[in-house]
């Protein structure tokens, strides 16, 4: 029997999803209406797959996943949401989440997602995969009126090194470029992020979901 923990604060969504999944003879769904309840249940019981809503009053699905994984490191967690989540993709993956299911999914899609997750496969909506085909991360500064620009993979790598508190010389050695080239890249990166310093760049990148709390562990220690 496949035991599923469904965490959501919308009773109608919970019951509907439970009904769809339990049409399968080998699936049993357990419900938690808050992050706190989900944590208590994950400590007391064993589940094969967990479905977390992304936005809940007491905690978001990503932070809940981190807490559950600290208790059950091998937990298989899928984000189950009706909201746009592409801007949070990096945070979700780095948190250890196994994939995403849209609440608009039908029964077949739900069941397939659960079974694929159990096989160790990552579940992603096709619409998101198409966006991820690009090799750059696009950012938009709508409030400031700055046109959409792109952070390259190399710049993303540099941001991670900045968050670790490394010097320009150390970063240049890590990303394999001259210090002069690195300084040019930093100038260009600052312009894209509309910041004036390395620290501001790292903080701005975190706000945009390009960096996570773990990236800052050394910088903040």
C-alpha positions in Angstrom: 0.0 0.0 0.0 1.3 3.4 -1.0 0.9 5.8 1.9 0.6 9.5 0.9 0.6 12.5 3.2 -1.3 15.4 1.7 -0.7 18.8 3.3 -3.0 21.7 2.3 -5.1 24.3 4.1 -8.0 24.0 1.6 -10.4 21.2 2.7 -12.2 21.0 -0.6 -8.9 20.5 -2.5 -7.8 18.0 0.1 -10.9 15.9 -0.2 -11.0 16.1 -4.0 -7.4 15.0 -4.3 -7.8 12.2 -1.8 -10.8 10.9 -3.6 -8.9 10.9 -7.0 -5.9 9.1 -5.6 -7.7 6.5 -3.6 -9.5 5.3 -6.7 -6.3 3.4 -7.0 -6.5 0.2 -5.0 -2.9 0.5 -3.7 -3.0 4.1 -2.5 -4.1 5.4 0.9 -4.1 9.2 1.5 -3.7 10.9 4.9 -4.5 14.6 5.5 -2.8 17.3 7.3 -4.3 20.8 7.4 -1.2 22.7 8.5 2.6 22.6 8.5 2.6 21.9 12.3 0.2 18.9 11.9 2.3 17.6 9.0 5.5 17.7 11.1 3.8 15.8 13.9 2.5 13.2 11.5 5.8 12.7 9.7 7.5 12.1 13.1 4.8 9.6 14.2 4.1 7.7 10.9 5.9 6.6 7.8 4.8 7.8 4.4 5.9 6.8 0.9 5.2 10.2 -0.7 4.3 13.6 0.6 2.4 16.3 -1.3 2.8 19.8 0.1 0.9 22.9 -0.9 3.3 25.7 -1.7 1.4 28.5 0.1 -0.1 27.9 3.5 -0.8 30.3 6.4 1.7 29.0 8.9 4.5 27.9 6.6 5.3 27.6 2.9 5.9 24.2 1.3 9.6 24.7 0.7 10.4 25.5 4.3 8.1 22.7 5.5 10.0 20.3 3.1 13.3 21.4 4.7 12.0 20.7 8.2 10.6 17.3 7.3 13.8 16.3 5.5 15.8 17.1 8.6 13.6 14.5 10.4 13.2 12.0 7.5 16.2 12.5 5.2 14.9 10.1 2.6 11.4 11.5 2.4 9.9 11.9 -1.1 8.2 15.3 -1.3 6.3 16.8 -4.2 5.0 20.4 -4.2 1.3 20.4 -5.1 0.2 23.9 -6.1 -2.1 26.0 -8.2 0.3 29.0 -8.1 3.2 30.1 -10.4 6.4 28.6 -9.0 9.1 29.0 -11.6 10.7 31.8 -9.7 11.2 29.5 -6.8 12.5 26.6 -8.8 16.1 26.7 -7.6 15.1 27.0 -4.0 12.8 24.0 -4.3 15.3 21.7 -5.9 18.1 22.7 -3.4 15.7 22.0 -0.6 15.5 18.4 -1.7 12.0 18.4 -3.2 11.4 15.6 -5.8 9.1 17.6 -8.1 6.0 19.5 -8.7 2.4 18.8 -9.5 -0.2 21.4 -10.6 -3.6 21.3 -8.9 -5.1 21.4 -12.3 -3.7 17.9 -12.9 -6.2 15.1 -13.6 -6.3 11.7 -11.9 -3.9 10.0 -14.4 -1.3 12.8 -14.0 -1.6 12.7 -10.2 -1.2 8.9 -10.0 1.7 8.9 -12.5 3.5 11.6 -10.6 3.3 9.7 -7.4 4.4 6.4 -9.0 7.3 8.1 -10.9 8.5 9.8 -7.7 8.6 6.4 -6.0 10.9 5.3 -8.8 13.3 8.2 -8.0 12.3 10.3 -11.0 11.9 14.1 -10.8 8.4 15.3 -11.7 8.2 18.6 -13.6 5.4 20.2 -15.7 6.2 20.5 -19.4 5.6 24.2 -19.3 8.4 24.6 -16.7 10.8 22.2 -18.6 10.5 24.4 -21.7 11.5 27.4 -19.7 14.5 25.5 -18.2 15.8 24.6 -21.6 17.5 28.0 -21.7 21.0 28.1 -20.2 20.5 31.4 -18.4 18.3 32.6 -15.6 16.1 35.5 -16.5 15.3 38.2 -14.1 12.9 41.2 -14.2 13.0 44.4 -12.4 9.5 45.6 -13.1 9.4 48.2 -10.3 12.5 50.0 -11.4 11.6 49.8 -15.0 14.8 47.9 -15.9 14.4 45.6 -18.9 14.6 41.9 -18.4 18.2 40.7 -18.4 19.9 37.4 -17.9 22.3 36.0 -15.4 24.7 33.5 -17.0 25.8 30.2 -15.5 29.2 31.7 -14.9 27.7 34.8 -13.1 25.6 32.5 -11.0 28.7 30.6 -10.0 30.4 33.8 -9.1 27.4 34.9 -6.9 27.7 31.6 -5.0 31.3 32.2 -4.3 30.6 35.8 -3.2 28.0 34.4 -0.7 30.7 32.2 0.7 32.7 35.3 1.6 35.6 34.5 -0.8 38.0 37.3 -2.0 38.2 38.3 -5.7 41.4 36.4 -6.0 39.9 33.2 -4.6 36.8 33.5 -6.8 38.9 34.0 -9.9 40.9 30.8 -9.1 37.6 28.9 -8.4 35.8 29.9 -11.7 39.1 29.7 -13.7 39.5 33.2 -15.0 42.0 36.1 -14.4 41.3 38.5 -11.6 41.0 41.3 -14.1 38.3 39.4 -16.1 36.5 38.7 -12.8 36.4 42.3 -12.0 34.9 43.1 -15.4 32.3 40.3 -14.8 31.4 41.8 -11.4 30.9 45.3 -12.9 28.6 43.8 -15.5 26.8 41.7 -12.8 26.3 44.7 -10.5 24.7 46.6 -13.4 22.3 43.7 -14.1 21.3 43.5 -10.5 21.2 47.2 -10.0 23.6 47.1 -7.0 26.9 48.7 -6.0 28.7 46.0 -4.0 29.4 42.3 -3.7 27.3 42.1 -0.5 24.4 43.9 -2.1 24.7 41.5 -5.1 24.5 38.4 -2.9 21.6 39.7 -0.9 19.7 40.7 -4.1 20.4 37.3 -5.6 18.9 35.6 -2.5 15.8 37.8 -2.7 15.4 36.7 -6.3 15.7 33.0 -5.5 19.1 32.6 -7.2 20.8 31.9 -3.9 19.6 30.1 -0.7 20.4 30.4 3.0 22.9 27.5 2.7 24.9 29.5 0.2 25.4 32.2 2.9 26.5 29.8 5.7 30.2 30.8 5.6 29.5 34.5 5.0 27.3 34.7 8.0 29.4 32.6 10.3 
